[in-house]
Amino acid sequence: MSERVAAAAIPVGEPPDLRRSWGERRALRSTILTAAAWIVAAIASVPLFSVLYMLIVQGGSRLSLDLFTELPPAGFELGGGFGNAIVGTLVMVAIAAVISIPIGILAATYLAELSPDSRLAGTARFLAKVLTGFPSFSPVCLSMRSSCWPWAAIPPWPEAFRLPC
């Protein structure tokens, strides 16, 4: 009996026509809404390209090696650069790498070779999966807010769930 049902479900004859029919209301509506979305996206991108054009034209003359190597100027002075920001970023990345790479290698070795079925390994895998999906700005907001919590009027934990950091 199941063979009859399977045979009846497959239509015999010509394959269905999959071309778009402009006479159908759905196809016409889809085309109109797609065109409207492209038009709105083009209009919305005008300010973006305007800002990019001004940035390239007016900021291109300022782009030089001094911009990346000099220190920022004092208040209301012209010139300077952001060399200290680049050096600070490289130092922070180096410190994070020195701390995290050995811990990561040791944890991976433990999970893969020494005790792959232990409770600690299961907990570590679970936490790794959770932290993979955790937005990186939330711990930053929490740590920044908790560093000044004794002087703040509100506790730090609600700040960790606030979207804009």
C-alpha positions in Angstrom: 0.0 0.0 0.0 2.9 2.4 0.7 4.1 1.8 -2.9 0.7 3.1 -4.2 0.9 6.2 -2.1 4.5 6.9 -3.2 3.6 6.3 -6.8 0.5 8.6 -6.6 2.6 11.4 -5.0 4.9 11.7 -8.0 3.1 13.4 -10.9 3.4 11.8 -14.3 3.7 13.9 -17.3 5.3 17.3 -17.9 7.4 19.0 -15.2 6.0 22.1 -13.6 6.7 25.5 -15.2 9.0 27.3 -12.9 9.3 30.5 -14.9 8.1 33.7 -13.2 4.7 34.7 -14.4 4.3 38.5 -14.4 0.5 38.1 -14.3 0.6 36.7 -10.8 0.0 39.1 -8.0 2.7 37.6 -5.8 5.4 37.9 -8.5 4.4 41.5 -9.2 4.4 42.4 -5.6 7.8 40.8 -5.0 9.3 42.7 -7.9 7.9 46.0 -6.7 9.1 45.5 -3.2 12.5 44.4 -4.3 12.9 47.5 -6.5 11.7 49.7 -3.6 14.2 48.1 -1.2 17.0 48.8 -3.7 15.9 52.4 -4.1 15.7 53.0 -0.4 19.1 51.4 0.1 20.6 53.7 -2.6 19.1 56.8 -0.9 20.3 55.7 2.5 23.9 55.2 1.2 24.1 58.8 -0.1 25.2 60.2 3.4 27.7 57.3 3.8 29.4 58.1 0.5 29.2 61.8 1.2 31.1 61.3 4.5 33.6 59.0 2.8 34.2 61.5 0.0 34.8 64.3 2.5 37.1 62.1 4.6 39.2 61.2 1.6 39.4 64.7 0.1 39.9 66.6 3.3 41.8 64.0 5.3 43.9 62.6 2.5 46.2 65.6 2.6 46.9 64.9 6.3 47.8 61.2 5.8 51.5 60.7 6.2 54.0 58.7 8.3 54.0 61.5 11.0 50.3 60.8 11.7 51.2 57.3 12.8 54.4 58.1 14.7 53.9 61.4 16.5 52.2 61.9 19.8 48.8 63.7 20.0 49.0 67.5 20.3 48.0 69.5 23.4 44.6 71.1 23.5 43.8 73.5 20.7 47.0 72.9 18.8 47.3 71.7 15.3 49.3 68.7 14.1 50.3 65.6 15.9 49.3 62.0 15.5 48.2 58.9 17.3 51.4 57.0 17.7 50.8 56.3 21.4 47.5 54.6 20.6 49.1 52.2 18.2 51.9 51.4 20.6 49.3 50.9 23.5 47.2 48.6 21.3 50.3 46.5 20.4 51.3 46.3 24.1 47.8 45.2 25.1 47.6 42.6 22.4 51.1 41.3 23.4 50.1 41.0 27.1 46.8 39.2 26.2 48.7 36.8 23.9 51.4 36.1 26.5 48.6 35.2 29.0 46.1 33.4 26.8 48.2 31.4 24.3 49.9 29.2 26.9 46.6 28.7 28.8 44.9 27.8 25.6 47.5 25.3 24.5 47.6 23.7 28.0 43.8 23.5 28.1 43.6 22.0 24.6 46.2 19.4 25.5 44.4 18.5 28.6 41.0 18.2 26.8 42.3 16.2 23.9 45.0 14.0 25.4 45.1 13.7 29.2 41.5 13.5 30.3 38.9 14.0 27.6 36.0 12.4 29.5 36.4 14.1 32.9 34.0 16.4 34.5 36.5 19.3 34.2 36.8 18.7 30.5 33.1 18.8 30.0 32.8 22.0 32.0 35.6 23.5 30.0 34.0 22.6 26.7 30.6 24.0 27.9 32.2 27.3 28.9 34.1 27.5 25.6 30.9 27.1 23.7 29.1 29.7 25.9 31.9 32.2 25.5 32.0 31.7 21.8 28.5 33.2 21.6 29.0 35.8 24.2 29.3 39.3 22.8 32.7 40.7 23.7 31.5 44.1 24.7 29.5 42.9 27.7 32.5 41.8 29.8 34.2 45.1 28.8 31.3 47.1 30.0 31.1 45.1 33.2 34.8 45.4 34.0 34.9 49.1 33.2 31.8 49.8 35.3 32.9 47.6 38.2 36.3 49.3 38.4 34.6 52.4 39.6 31.6 50.8 41.4 32.3 51.9 44.9 31.9 55.5 43.8 28.9 54.9 41.5 25.3 55.2 42.4 24.2 51.9 40.8 25.8 48.4 41.0 27.7 47.2 38.0 25.8 44.1 36.9 22.9 45.9 35.1 25.5 47.8 33.0 26.8 44.6 31.5 23.5 44.0 29.8 23.1 47.5 28.3 23.8 47.4 24.6 25.6 50.6 23.9 28.9 50.5 25.8 
